[in-house]
């Protein structure tokens, strides 16, 4: 793909109208509205899927596949770990005993058991799974620099919100914590595609989204006057300064959210009945998942539920495998199951893709600290969507959970699956980076065909 783009751009006479649009030649640093309309017309963004959405449970640190969706009941104890396997609603498919609620719903879920990229580097893995591209190494001088836009930012940029006035991309309760949890942002496509971050725990009493509240004695009229004054005083050549463009986009988005009663209503989790809140679990994972449902129901396109921390080495400062699993997996199980049931009850599951994943898995063999270390050779990703082919396991790992045996799946394949659900053809969308180079949204990934009819 990259070679093809290079050949097309070095021979301008041979570049078709479609390729000009794909390469983003009509505007550096992304695409304008006219370009997006052309991409839709060319089929790179499918109008029939403009009301789809994604809820990503991001498990920063890397959950163990043995303790979640790929237990090995017949493996030796030092591989199998401290937990038993339980039957699911799918014949012959087992989950960890810590996931009884998802086990009951397995016919409505799909597990990709052979995702792999080979790296045990948190920094590389986080970037890989959130963007589709390998990130910088942990010890590299640029280890905090995001090289490509996250899937959430790309969805925000290319699709926008499903309802006008809503934020298109939201992070809840925050996007901190975990390990090297850095790459949820827009990179070179502009600050307006960064997530709106809640920065407040919806499980706390008096939950309040501070960024949606005006300062005391400040009205919307006064705020608008200040914004107009700022614009009139602006004499800098800001059109050519990316940092200023990003700031302008942030300010515009912030004003729109502050002015929207619909947005404030979407974040009002207290409007939900107690029995429903209880079904998700009265903890941060559960109430964040419920808030995610409210947001996509009101028109958000991509919501990341940040569930941390999963780096369970068992060494100093890290959970042992059993300790960490008992602390984190039951609330995750309740949150995912509560969300899936609620989406089905509301008729939203056909259009909403639920994904749960981290940056890699954990070592199949328990270490000397009763923990598991980093493992990128095989791990699991959960997906759920009523509009896709559910009730299946894709791929098979080895009997001890060490390697892929059948059907390897790469990070770009996971990303391509998410983009396809959103109606985006990622290899036909070419953006401009900070050096004005054409960059494909993905270059090699293929959506997991087993999930699509």
Buried (B, 14 or more C-beta within 10 A) or exposed (E): EEEEBEEBBEEEEEBEEBBBBBBBBEEBBBBEEEBBEBBBEBEBBBEEBBBBBBBBBBBBBBBBBBBBBBBBEEBEEEBBBBBEBBEBBBEEBBBBBBBBBBBBBBBBBBBBBBBBBBBBBBBBBBBBBBBBBBBBEBEEEEBEEBBBBBBBBBBBBBBBBBBEBBBBBBBBBBBEEBBBBBBBBBBBBBBBBBBBBBBBBBBEEEBEBEBBEEEEEEEEEEBEEEBEEEEEEEEEEEEEEBEBBBEBBBBEBBBBBBEBEEBEEBBEBEEBEEEBBEBBBEBBBBBBBBBBBBBBBBBBBBBBBBBBBBBBBBBEEBBBBBBBBBEBBBBBBBBBBBBBBBBBEEEBBEBBBBBBBBBBBBBBBBBEBBBBBBBBBBBBBBBBBBBBBBBBBBBBBBEBBBEBBEBEBBBBBBBBBBBBBBBBBBBBBBBBBEEEBBBBBBBBBBBBEBBEE
